[in-house]
Amino acid sequence: MERRNKRRLRLFPKQGYILMLIGILIGFMIFLAVSAIVSQGVDGGSGQEGLPSSINFTFLYTSEKDGWIKDVTPAFEQWFFERFGITVHVELIVTGSHDSVNLILHESSQPTAWSPASSIWIPYLNQKWSELGKGQAIATDSTPLVLSPVVIAGWASFFENNNVTNFKDLYRLANEGTDFKYGHPDPLLSNGGVMAEVLEFAEALGKKPEEFEFSDFSNDEALEFVRAIESKTVNYGKSTGFFGKWASENGPTAIDCFTVYESVVISNAETATTKWGDSLVAIYPEDGTLLSDHPYVILNATWVSEYQKFAASQYLYYLLQETNQDTAQEYGFRPANPSVPLDVNVFNEENGVAFEIEVPTYRPLSGESMENLFTVWASVKNPGV
């Protein structure tokens, strides 16, 4: 059991993360106290009259963590009432990362809190928000909820016959004429697809995603690299979760390897092995990968009230508590709170994944680079799929 205390994949030092959580709680306890004093001066009463009896706020998030969120949210609403004497209701709205950006930009959804699958969407949202002339950045602070690195997943038999450690190896196999079948979700529909394309370009350019420049997307060698890998694609799925399920259900004759989240490998490992007698395995690109870190953002928007910010901050505090982070592991996510030990019953070779991850993790690319990826996609994708 000693292994449970080892964690290599961290975004925050343990002490700093705990202090952040304490700060959330204390800061908004002070906010409640000040609100009570102010209301007492205005109403001449006990102070409680100025506080709302209920708070409703909307949480817009992606489907990968839907099971976990729906599992823990009812208990949060009870937890909140027991501590503050205020009824809270969290309206849960599930959609894709790209769709969530568009919903916010057009204000057809006005969430208090937003959680795309990855932080790569935050600069993009802020850039598009600015282009619409809507003022200051709408997403200024974020905190990861759970972690799942992007991996090259595939069947053990394929990896046994082909030495694959990164996307350069897929490019090599494509140029050698190896007849392998590849795939990933569509970047125009899925965060997982965007992250796959980002990693392909990173390896093609020999750059970190945050170093991408406008000219990189017209680099002929880079375009040829990505196009060669994509030429082996047999399917572009609508979402990362559905793509992993399709691959596990259709087996090694349908696809050899594909780019998805680590959590997708875990959730499909048992089904795949039982059905096909071949295991799903995660390869962590040795040159570096991106984290699907599911950032939690309380939006800096005119439609968000101070009381909604308060409730949403307490929701963040609740989701990061050890019990709820442990529940997230049951859904294949690594805890973002480093105080929570990693569960060896989930993260192990039987589930096709590594316990410790030692490859580098990249920072998000700029909003401009995201826009360029969407623009260039039509020229590198497999036109026959």
C-alpha positions in Angstrom: 0.0 0.0 0.0 3.0 2.3 0.2 2.6 3.0 -3.5 -0.6 5.0 -2.9 1.5 7.9 -1.5 3.4 8.4 -4.7 2.2 11.1 -7.1 4.1 12.4 -10.0 1.3 14.1 -11.9 0.7 17.3 -9.9 -0.4 20.8 -10.8 -0.1 22.2 -7.3 2.1 21.5 -4.3 0.1 19.8 -1.6 0.4 22.6 0.9 -0.5 25.3 -1.6 -3.6 23.4 -2.7 -4.8 23.0 0.9 -4.3 26.7 1.6 -6.3 27.5 -1.5 -9.2 25.4 -0.3 -9.1 27.0 3.1 -9.0 30.4 1.5 -12.1 29.6 -0.5 -14.0 28.6 2.7 -12.8 31.5 4.9 -13.1 34.1 2.2 -16.8 33.4 1.6 -17.5 33.0 5.3 -16.3 36.5 5.7 -18.5 37.5 2.7 -21.6 36.0 4.5 -20.7 37.8 7.7 -20.4 41.2 5.9 -23.6 40.6 4.0 -25.4 39.9 7.3 -24.0 43.1 8.9 -25.0 45.2 5.9 -28.5 43.7 5.8 -28.8 44.4 9.5 -28.1 48.0 8.9 -30.5 48.3 6.1 -33.4 46.2 7.5 -32.9 46.9 11.2 -33.4 43.2 11.8 -31.3 40.2 12.7 -29.4 40.3 9.5 -30.8 37.1 8.1 -33.6 39.0 6.4 -31.1 40.4 3.9 -29.8 37.0 2.8 -31.6 34.9 0.2 -33.5 31.9 1.4 -32.3 30.0 -1.8 -29.6 30.3 -4.4 -29.9 28.8 -7.9 -26.9 28.6 -10.2 -26.1 26.9 -13.5 -23.1 24.6 -14.0 -22.1 24.1 -17.6 -19.7 21.1 -18.0 -18.7 18.3 -20.3 -20.0 14.8 -20.6 -16.8 13.0 -19.6 -17.4 13.8 -15.9 -21.2 13.7 -16.0 -21.4 10.5 -14.0 -19.2 11.9 -11.2 -20.9 15.3 -11.1 -24.4 13.7 -11.0 -23.2 11.3 -8.3 -22.0 14.0 -5.9 -24.1 17.1 -6.5 -27.3 16.1 -4.5 -25.1 15.6 -1.5 -23.6 19.0 -2.0 -27.0 20.7 -1.9 -27.7 19.0 1.4 -24.2 19.9 2.7 -24.7 23.5 1.8 -28.0 23.8 3.5 -26.7 22.2 6.7 -23.9 24.7 6.9 -25.5 28.0 5.8 -29.2 27.5 6.2 -29.8 28.4 2.6 -31.3 26.2 0.0 -29.1 25.8 -3.1 -29.9 24.2 -6.4 -27.3 23.5 -9.0 -28.8 23.3 -12.5 -26.6 20.8 -14.4 -26.1 21.4 -18.2 -24.0 18.9 -20.1 -22.5 19.7 -23.5 -19.2 19.5 -25.4 -16.3 21.8 -24.8 -16.6 23.6 -28.1 -20.4 23.8 -27.8 -20.1 25.3 -24.3 -17.9 28.1 -25.6 -20.4 28.9 -28.3 -23.3 28.8 -25.8 -21.5 31.3 -23.5 -20.4 33.6 -26.4 -24.0 33.9 -27.7 -25.4 34.0 -24.1 -27.9 31.3 -25.0 -26.6 29.8 -21.8 -25.7 32.0 -18.8 -23.9 29.7 -16.4 -22.3 30.8 -13.1 -19.7 28.1 -13.4 -18.1 26.5 -16.4 -15.9 23.4 -16.8 -14.7 22.4 -20.3 -12.7 19.2 -20.5 -9.4 21.1 -20.7 -7.8 24.5 -19.9 -6.9 24.8 -23.6 -10.4 26.3 -24.1 -10.0 29.2 -21.6 -7.7 31.4 -23.8 -9.9 30.6 -26.8 -13.1 31.7 -25.0 -11.5 34.9 -23.7 -10.2 35.8 -27.2 -13.6 35.2 -28.9 -15.3 37.2 -26.0 -12.9 40.1 -26.7 -13.5 39.9 -30.4 -17.2 40.4 -29.8 -16.5 43.6 -27.9 -17.9 42.3 -24.7 -15.2 43.8 -22.5 -12.7 42.2 -20.1 -11.9 38.5 -20.0 -14.8 36.4 -18.9 -12.7 33.5 -17.6 -10.0 34.8 -15.4 -9.4 32.2 -12.7 -9.6 28.4 -12.9 -9.0 25.4 -10.7 -8.6 21.8 -12.0 -11.3 19.4 -10.8 -9.8 16.1 -11.9 -7.1 15.0 -14.3 -6.8 12.7 -17.2 -3.8 12.8 -19.6 -4.2 12.3 -23.3 -2.8 8.9 -24.4 -2.3 6.9 -27.6 -4.5 3.9 -26.7 -4.6 0.7 -28.6 -4.6 -3.1 -28.5 -1.8 -4.9 -26.7 -1.2 -7.1 -29.7 -0.7 -4.1 -32.0 1.9 -2.5 -29.6 3.7 -5.8 -29.1 4.3 -5.9 -32.9 5.0 -2.2 -33.3 7.3 -0.1 -31.2 5.1 3.0 -30.5 6.2 5.5 -27.9 4.9 8.8 -29.5 3.3 10.3 -32.6 6.6 10.2 -34.5 6.3 6.4 -34.4 2.9 6.6 -36.0 4.3 8.8 -38.7 7.1 6.3 -39.2 4.7 3.4 -39.5 2.6 5.4 -42.0 5.6 6.1 -44.2 6.8 2.5 -44.0 3.5 1.5 -45.5 2.3 -0.3 -42.4 -1.4 -1.0 -42.8 -2.6 0.1 -39.4 -6.0 1.7 -38.5 -6.0 4.9 -36.5 -8.6 7.3 -35.2 -9.6 10.0 -32.7 -12.7 12.2 -32.2 -13.4 15.1 -34.6 -11.6 18.3 -33.5 -14.6 20.4 -34.6 -16.8 18.4 -32.3 -14.7 17.1 -29.4 -12.1 18.4 -27.0 -10.3 15.0 -27.3 -10.0 15.5 -31.0 -8.5 19.0 -30.5 -6.0 17.7 -28.1 -5.1 14.9 -30.5 -4.4 17.4 -33.3 -2.4 19.6 -31.0 -0.1 16.8 -30.0 0.3 15.7 -33.6 1.4 19.3 -34.5 3.6 19.5 -31.4 5.6 16.5 -32.5 5.6 17.6 -36.2 7.0 21.0 -35.2 9.2 20.0 -32.3 7.5 22.7 -30.3 5.4 22.9 -27.1 1.8 24.0 -27.9 2.2 27.3 -26.1 5.1 28.1 -28.5 3.0 27.7 -31.7 3.1 30.6 -34.1 0.8 31.6 -37.0 3.4 30.4 -39.6 3.5 26.9 -38.1 0.2 26.1 -39.6 1.4 26.7 -43.1 4.7 24.7 -42.5 4.7 22.1 -45.3 6.7 19.5 -43.4 4.4 19.8 -40.4 1.3 19.5 -42.5 2.7 16.5 -44.3 3.5 14.9 -40.9 0.0 15.3 -39.6 -1.6 14.4 -42.9 0.4 11.1 -43.0 -0.9 10.1 -39.6 -4.5 11.1 -40.4 -4.4 9.1 -43.7 -4.6 6.0 -41.5 -7.8 7.2 -39.8 -10.8 5.0 -40.1 -13.2 7.0 -37.8 -13.7 10.5 -36.4 -16.1 10.2 -33.5 -18.4 12.9 -32.1 -17.1 12.6 -28.5 -14.1 11.0 -26.8 -16.2 8.8 -24.5 -18.3 7.5 -27.4 -15.2 6.9 -29.5 -13.6 4.7 -26.8 -16.8 2.7 -26.4 -17.0 2.2 -30.2 -13.3 1.0 -30.3 -13.8 -1.4 -27.5 -17.0 -2.8 -28.9 -15.7 -3.2 -32.5 -12.3 -4.6 -31.5 -8.8 -5.1 -33.1 -10.1 -5.7 -36.6 -11.8 -2.3 -36.6 -9.0 -0.1 -35.2 -5.4 -0.6 -34.0 -4.8 2.6 -32.0 -6.5 5.9 -31.2 -5.9 9.1 -29.3 -8.2 9.5 -26.2 -8.1 10.3 -22.5 -6.5 7.8 -20.1 -9.9 7.6 -18.3 -11.5 6.2 -21.5 -9.0 3.3 -21.4 -9.8 2.5 -17.8 -13.6 2.6 -18.4 -13.4 0.2 -21.3 -10.6 -2.1 -20.2 -12.6 -4.9 -18.7 -15.2 -5.0 -21.5 -12.5 -5.0 -24.2 -10.5 -7.9 -22.7 -13.6 -10.0 -22.0 -15.0 -9.5 -25.5 -11.8 -9.8 -27.6 -9.2 -11.5 -25.4 -6.9 -8.6 -26.2 -6.2 -5.8 -23.8 -6.5 -2.0 -24.3 -3.2 -0.3 -23.4 -2.4 3.4 -22.9 0.9 4.8 -24.3 1.9 8.1 -22.8 3.7 10.1 -25.5 7.3 10.3 -24.3 7.9 13.8 -25.7 4.9 15.2 -23.7 1.2 15.2 -23.5 -1.7 17.5 -22.6 -3.9 17.1 -19.5 -7.6 17.0 -19.7 -7.7 18.9 -16.4 -11.4 19.8 -16.3 -10.9 23.4 -15.0 -13.6 25.0 -12.9 -14.2 28.6 -13.8 -16.6 31.0 -12.1 -17.4 33.4 -14.9 -16.8 37.1 -14.7 -20.1 37.9 -16.3 -22.8 40.5 -15.7 -25.4 37.7 -15.2 -23.5 36.2 -12.2 -24.6 37.6 -8.8 -22.4 37.7 -5.7 -24.5 35.1 -4.0 -24.2 32.8 -7.0 -20.4 33.3 -6.9 -20.5 32.4 -3.2 -22.5 29.2 -3.8 -20.4 28.2 -6.8 -17.2 28.7 -4.8 -18.5 26.4 -2.1 -19.4 23.9 -4.8 -15.7 24.0 -5.9 -14.6 23.5 -2.3 -16.9 20.5 -2.0 -15.8 18.9 -5.3 -12.2 19.0 -4.2 -12.8 17.4 -0.9 -11.0 14.0 -0.5 -14.2 12.0 -0.4 -15.5 13.4 -3.7 -12.1 13.2 -5.3 -12.0 9.5 -4.3 -15.4 9.1 -6.0 -14.0 10.6 -9.2 -11.3 7.9 -9.3 -14.1 5.3 -9.6 -14.9 7.0 -12.9 -11.3 6.8 -14.1 -10.1 10.3 -13.2 -6.9 11.1 -11.3 -7.6 13.4 -8.4 -6.5 17.1 -8.8 -6.3 17.5 -5.0 -2.8 16.1 -4.2 -3.9 15.2 -0.7 -5.8 12.3 -2.2 -3.8 9.2 -2.7 -4.0 7.5 -6.1 -6.0 4.3 -6.0 -4.0 1.3 -7.2 -7.2 -0.6 -7.8 -8.0 1.8 -10.6 -4.6 2.9 -11.9 -2.8 -0.3 -12.8 -1.6 -2.5 -15.7 -4.8 -4.6 -15.6 -6.7 -1.5 -16.6 -4.1 -0.8 -19.3 -2.7 2.4 -17.6 0.4 3.4 -15.6 0.3 4.2 -11.9 2.9 6.9 -12.1 3.2 9.3 -15.1 6.6 10.8 -15.7 6.2 12.3 -19.2 6.2 16.1 -19.5 2.8 17.8 -19.5 2.2 20.8 -21.8 0.6 24.1 -21.0 -2.4 25.3 -23.1 -1.9 26.9 -26.5 -3.1 30.4 -27.3 -6.6 31.2 -28.5 -5.2 32.3 -31.8 -3.5 28.9 -32.3 -6.8 27.1 -31.5 -8.5 29.1 -34.2 -5.7 28.2 -36.6 -6.1 24.5 -35.8 -9.8 24.7 -36.6 -9.0 26.4 -39.9 -6.2 24.0 -41.0 -8.1 20.8 -40.0 -9.9 20.5 -43.4 -6.5 20.3 -45.2 -5.0 17.5 -43.0 -7.9 15.2 -42.2 -8.6 12.0 -44.1 -11.1 13.2 -46.7 -12.5 9.7 -47.0 -13.8 9.4 -43.4 
